Amino acid sequence: MPPHPFGKSQRVRRRSEFQQAFTNGYRVSSRYFTLILLPGAAPPARLGIVASRKLGDAVRRNRAKRLIRELFRHQDPLGSGLDVVVIPRRELFDAPFNDLERDFRTAWQRGVSRLRPVHAD
């Protein structure tokens, strides 16, 4: 078991939650991912992953999901209360983990910085 388990409270799980993110969320594209950020109600940031068959067979899709969950675990809680839906790209499989981590962090920070001025009270 990983040192930081990925519990149900940290996941976007329902179809309606994914639909809401796609409809109202803010998209941030990067080299390896597309992130869709939506301010949520609950304090912990939640992750949803959309790995379609275009990404590859089940083995490749599951590997992409594991990598993304690991990147999310290591992410600083900059966007507490965010729902984040990640759509991986095929280039993800050829990249070293350090590049993935840097790309994910950059996309996350870019998205959070653009959301803050809009939702600041």
PESUL-V972088 format. One record per residue. N is the residue number from 0. RES is the residue in one small letter. PSI is psi in whole degrees, -180 to 180 (999 if undefined). NEAR is the number of other ideal C-beta (glycine too) atoms within 12 Angstrom. D_FIRST is the distance of its C-alpha to the first C-alpha in Angstrom with 1 decimal. Layout:
{{N/RES/PSI/NEAR/D_FIRST} {N/RES/PSI/NEAR/D_FIRST}}
This chain:
{{0/m/136/6/0.0} {1/p/156/12/3.8} {2/p/-27/8/6.5} {3/h/90/16/8.3} {4/p/150/12/7.1} {5/f/87/26/9.9} {6/g/173/15/11.9} {7/k/-31/13/15.2} {8/s/-14/15/17.2} {9/q/11/27/16.3} {10/r/142/27/17.4} {11/v/121/33/20.9} {12/r/-35/19/21.1} {13/r/149/14/24.8} {14/r/-41/13/27.4} {15/s/-35/14/29.7} {16/e/-40/26/27.3} {17/f/-44/26/27.1} {18/q/-42/18/30.9} {19/q/-41/21/31.5} {20/a/-44/33/29.5} {21/f/-36/22/31.5} {22/t/-47/15/34.7} {23/n/-6/21/34.6} {24/g/167/31/32.0} {25/y/124/31/32.8} {26/r/137/24/32.0} {27/v/118/32/31.1} {28/s/143/19/31.3} {29/s/-175/29/30.0} {30/r/-38/21/29.9} {31/y/-13/33/26.5} {32/f/164/42/26.0} {33/t/124/31/27.9} {34/l/138/44/26.6} {35/i/116/35/28.1} {36/l/134/40/28.0} {37/l/123/34/29.2} {38/p/127/29/29.5} {39/g/-179/29/27.8} {40/a/-38/14/28.5} {41/a/147/17/25.3} {42/p/-41/14/24.4} {43/p/141/25/20.8} {44/a/140/35/21.0} {45/r/148/37/19.7} {46/l/136/39/18.9} {47/g/144/36/20.3} {48/i/132/36/20.4} {49/v/102/30/23.4} {50/a/97/31/23.0} {51/s/173/18/26.3} {52/r/-19/12/27.5} {53/k/-24/14/29.5} {54/l/-31/28/26.4} {55/g/-167/20/26.2} {56/d/179/14/24.9} {57/a/-37/13/21.7} {58/v/-45/13/19.9} {59/r/-41/22/21.1} {60/r/-43/24/20.5} {61/n/-38/18/16.8} {62/r/-43/23/16.5} {63/a/-43/35/18.3} {64/k/-42/28/16.1} {65/r/-43/23/13.0} {66/l/-44/32/15.2} {67/i/-41/40/16.6} {68/r/-39/29/13.5} {69/e/-41/23/12.5} {70/l/-41/37/16.2} {71/f/-39/39/16.2} {72/r/-38/23/13.5} {73/h/-8/22/15.7} {74/q/139/32/18.8} {75/d/149/16/21.0} {76/p/51/19/21.7} {77/l/-36/23/25.2} {78/g/49/34/25.4} {79/s/137/21/24.3} {80/g/13/21/25.5} {81/l/145/38/25.3} {82/d/126/39/24.3} {83/v/121/46/23.4} {84/v/127/39/23.7} {85/v/131/46/23.1} {86/i/109/32/25.0} {87/p/156/37/24.0} {88/r/159/29/26.9} {89/r/-30/21/27.2} {90/e/-17/19/27.7} {91/l/-37/34/24.0} {92/f/-24/24/23.4} {93/d/-4/14/25.9} {94/a/145/23/24.9} {95/p/154/14/23.1} {96/f/-37/20/20.0} {97/n/-40/12/22.3} {98/d/-40/21/24.8} {99/l/-44/33/22.4} {100/e/-44/26/21.2} {101/r/-43/21/24.8} {102/d/-42/31/26.0} {103/f/-46/38/23.4} {104/r/-42/26/24.2} {105/t/-46/24/27.9} {106/a/-43/37/27.9} {107/w/-51/35/26.0} {108/q/-38/23/28.5} {109/r/-43/23/31.4} {110/g/-44/35/30.5} {111/v/-40/31/30.0} {112/s/-31/19/33.2} {113/r/-27/21/35.1} {114/l/-37/31/33.9} {115/r/-49/20/34.7} {116/p/-31/10/38.5} {117/v/-38/16/38.7} {118/h/14/18/36.8} {119/a/139/10/38.0} {120/d/999/6/40.0}}
